Amino acid sequence: MSLPKFDSLKVGDTIPVLTTKPISRTTLALYCGGSGDHNPLHVDTDFAKKAGLPDVIAHGMLSMAYLGRAVTNWVPQNRLRSYSVRFAAMTQVHDVVTCSGRIAEKMTVDGENRVRLELEAKTQGGTVTLQGDAVVAL
């Protein structure tokens, strides 16, 4: 992976978009096992419906992982200096999630060139499910 050049980047430039396959029940079950989060809202349709939802929902942290992957597809993980998100809406089973980011700021901290990214994850219907930011060293 070649590192983007700090001097050639401008505020407003975007990182490559990451689009997931539709989130399946299998993905949710596997994520339960991998994360240790076995909340039935993620795998039990009857439980989800009793809670007032149309079906099971994806883990918020799964969407956060997809958004993080969009960043680490652009720069190596060891270049990540900070990463945070705000959960804005639920991601439903079968949703396709598109993760994107744009350079919001360029800076130098302790002699290290960095950019701050504004990040977003949204569903195929345009619902923003996550908003966040990351700082990466270039």
C-alpha positions as CSV (number, residue, x, y, z in Angstrom):
1,M,0.0,0.0,0.0
2,S,1.5,3.3,-1.0
3,L,0.9,6.2,1.4
4,P,-1.0,9.2,0.1
5,K,1.3,12.3,-0.2
6,F,0.5,15.0,2.4
7,D,1.5,17.8,0.0
8,S,-0.7,16.6,-2.8
9,L,-3.9,16.3,-0.7
10,K,-6.4,19.2,-0.3
11,V,-9.2,19.8,2.2
12,G,-12.3,18.4,0.5
13,D,-10.5,15.5,-1.2
14,T,-12.1,12.1,-0.5
15,I,-10.8,8.7,0.4
16,P,-11.9,5.6,-1.6
17,V,-15.5,4.5,-0.8
18,L,-16.1,1.1,0.8
19,T,-19.4,-0.5,0.1
20,T,-20.4,-3.7,1.9
21,K,-22.5,-6.6,0.6
22,P,-26.0,-6.8,2.1
23,I,-25.7,-7.5,5.8
24,S,-26.9,-11.1,6.2
25,R,-28.1,-13.0,9.2
26,T,-25.0,-15.2,8.9
27,T,-22.8,-12.1,9.2
28,L,-24.7,-11.0,12.3
29,A,-24.4,-14.4,13.9
30,L,-20.7,-14.6,13.2
31,Y,-20.2,-11.0,14.6
32,C,-22.0,-12.1,17.8
33,G,-19.5,-14.9,18.2
34,G,-16.5,-12.7,17.3
35,S,-17.5,-9.7,19.4
36,G,-19.1,-11.5,22.3
37,D,-22.2,-9.3,21.9
38,H,-25.0,-11.8,21.9
39,N,-27.8,-9.4,22.3
40,P,-30.9,-11.1,20.8
41,L,-31.8,-7.9,18.9
42,H,-29.1,-8.9,16.4
43,V,-30.2,-12.5,15.8
44,D,-33.7,-13.3,17.1
45,T,-36.4,-11.9,14.8
46,D,-39.2,-12.6,17.3
47,F,-37.3,-10.7,20.1
48,A,-36.6,-7.8,17.7
49,K,-40.3,-7.6,16.7
50,K,-41.4,-7.6,20.4
51,A,-39.0,-4.7,20.9
52,G,-40.9,-2.8,18.2
53,L,-38.4,-3.3,15.3
54,P,-39.3,-4.8,11.9
55,D,-36.5,-7.3,12.1
56,V,-33.1,-7.8,13.6
57,I,-30.5,-5.0,13.5
58,A,-26.8,-5.0,12.9
59,H,-24.4,-4.2,15.7
60,G,-23.4,-0.6,15.8
61,M,-19.8,-1.8,16.3
62,L,-20.0,-3.8,13.1
63,S,-20.8,-0.6,11.1
64,M,-18.0,1.1,13.0
65,A,-15.7,-1.7,11.9
66,Y,-16.7,-1.2,8.3
67,L,-16.1,2.5,8.5
68,G,-12.7,1.9,10.1
69,R,-11.9,-0.5,7.3
70,A,-12.5,2.3,4.8
71,V,-9.8,4.3,6.6
72,T,-7.3,1.4,6.8
73,N,-7.9,0.5,3.2
74,W,-6.5,4.1,2.5
75,V,-3.6,4.1,4.9
76,P,-2.0,1.4,7.0
77,Q,-3.5,0.8,10.5
78,N,-0.3,2.0,12.2
79,R,-0.9,5.5,10.7
80,L,-4.2,5.8,12.6
81,R,-3.9,8.3,15.4
82,S,-7.5,8.6,16.5
83,Y,-10.9,7.3,15.5
84,S,-14.3,8.1,16.9
85,V,-17.9,7.8,15.8
86,R,-21.4,8.9,16.7
87,F,-24.2,6.4,16.2
88,A,-27.0,8.1,14.3
89,A,-29.4,5.4,13.2
90,M,-29.9,1.6,13.1
91,T,-28.6,-0.6,10.4
92,Q,-31.1,-3.2,9.4
93,V,-30.4,-6.8,8.3
94,H,-30.0,-6.8,4.5
95,D,-28.8,-3.2,4.3
96,V,-25.9,-2.3,2.1
97,V,-23.6,0.1,4.0
98,T,-21.5,2.7,2.1
99,C,-18.6,4.2,4.0
100,S,-16.9,7.4,2.9
101,G,-14.6,10.1,4.1
102,R,-13.3,13.5,3.2
103,I,-10.3,15.4,4.3
104,A,-11.5,18.1,6.7
105,E,-8.2,19.5,7.9
106,K,-4.5,19.2,7.3
107,M,-2.0,19.8,10.2
108,T,1.4,19.1,11.6
109,V,1.7,17.8,15.1
110,D,5.1,17.3,16.7
111,G,6.7,17.3,13.3
112,E,4.3,14.7,11.9
113,N,2.0,15.5,9.0
114,R,-1.6,14.5,9.6
115,V,-5.0,14.9,8.1
116,R,-8.4,14.8,9.9
117,L,-11.1,12.9,8.0
118,E,-14.8,13.4,8.4
119,L,-16.4,10.0,8.0
120,E,-19.9,8.7,7.3
121,A,-21.6,5.4,6.9
122,K,-25.0,5.3,5.2
123,T,-27.4,2.7,3.9
124,Q,-28.6,2.2,0.3
125,G,-31.6,4.3,1.2
126,G,-29.5,7.2,2.2
127,T,-29.9,6.9,6.0
128,V,-26.8,8.1,7.7
129,T,-26.1,5.5,10.4
130,L,-22.7,6.7,11.6
131,Q,-20.8,9.9,11.6
132,G,-17.2,10.2,12.8
133,D,-13.7,11.4,12.3
134,A,-10.3,10.0,12.2
135,V,-6.8,11.5,12.3
136,V,-4.1,9.7,10.3
137,A,-0.4,10.4,9.9
138,L,1.0,10.8,6.5
